[in-house]
Amino acid sequence: MVFTNIYGPPISVFDSLPAERKEQVLAVYWKNMALQPVNVRALYGVDLAILDIKTTDEGTEGYVLPA
């Protein structure tokens, strides 16, 4: 699986909208910005349940995930 970040327009784009419309637009904007698209791929005919996947966090010292 691959997670990607969504980048939208700057909030200043919405400054020219009327107040009642701006509220609706920003609600949709924040909802869309909270989405986390996932790219999932699988191999045809491969039983993923039998794969022995081992993960390590070697080499991640000093890295911080964004909040």
C-alpha positions as CSV (number, residue, x, y, z in Angstrom):
1,M,0.0,0.0,0.0
2,V,1.1,3.5,-0.7
3,F,-0.3,6.5,1.1
4,T,-0.1,9.9,-0.6
5,N,-0.6,13.4,0.7
6,I,-3.2,15.7,-0.8
7,Y,-2.3,19.3,-1.5
8,G,-5.1,21.8,-2.2
9,P,-5.2,25.4,-3.0
10,P,-4.2,28.0,-0.4
11,I,-7.0,29.2,1.9
12,S,-6.6,32.7,0.5
13,V,-8.3,31.5,-2.7
14,F,-11.6,31.4,-0.8
15,D,-11.4,35.0,0.6
16,S,-13.3,36.5,-2.3
17,L,-16.4,34.3,-1.8
18,P,-19.5,35.7,0.0
19,A,-19.6,34.6,3.7
20,E,-22.6,32.2,3.3
21,R,-21.0,30.5,0.3
22,K,-17.5,30.5,1.9
23,E,-18.7,28.5,4.8
24,Q,-20.1,25.7,2.6
25,V,-17.0,25.7,0.4
26,L,-14.6,25.5,3.3
27,A,-16.6,22.6,4.8
28,V,-16.1,20.6,1.6
29,Y,-12.5,21.7,1.3
30,W,-11.6,20.5,4.8
31,K,-13.5,17.2,4.2
32,N,-11.6,16.6,1.0
33,M,-8.3,17.5,2.5
34,A,-8.8,14.9,5.3
35,L,-9.0,12.1,2.7
36,Q,-6.1,9.7,2.5
37,P,-5.9,8.1,-0.9
38,V,-4.4,4.6,-0.9
39,N,-2.8,2.9,-3.9
40,V,-3.2,-0.9,-3.5
41,R,-1.8,-3.4,-5.9
42,A,-1.8,-7.1,-5.9
43,L,-0.5,-9.9,-8.1
44,Y,-3.0,-12.0,-10.0
45,G,-3.1,-15.6,-8.7
46,V,-0.9,-14.9,-5.7
47,D,-2.3,-15.9,-2.3
48,L,-1.2,-13.0,-0.1
49,A,-2.1,-15.0,3.0
50,I,0.9,-17.3,2.5
51,L,3.5,-14.5,2.2
52,D,5.8,-14.1,5.1
53,I,6.3,-10.3,5.4
54,K,8.8,-9.0,7.9
55,T,9.2,-5.4,8.6
56,T,11.9,-3.4,10.4
57,D,12.3,0.2,11.3
58,E,16.0,0.1,10.7
59,G,17.3,3.3,9.3
60,T,14.4,5.5,10.5
61,E,16.3,7.1,13.4
62,G,15.8,10.8,13.3
63,Y,12.7,10.7,11.1
64,V,9.4,12.1,12.3
65,L,6.0,11.6,10.8
66,P,4.0,14.7,10.2
67,A,1.1,15.2,12.6
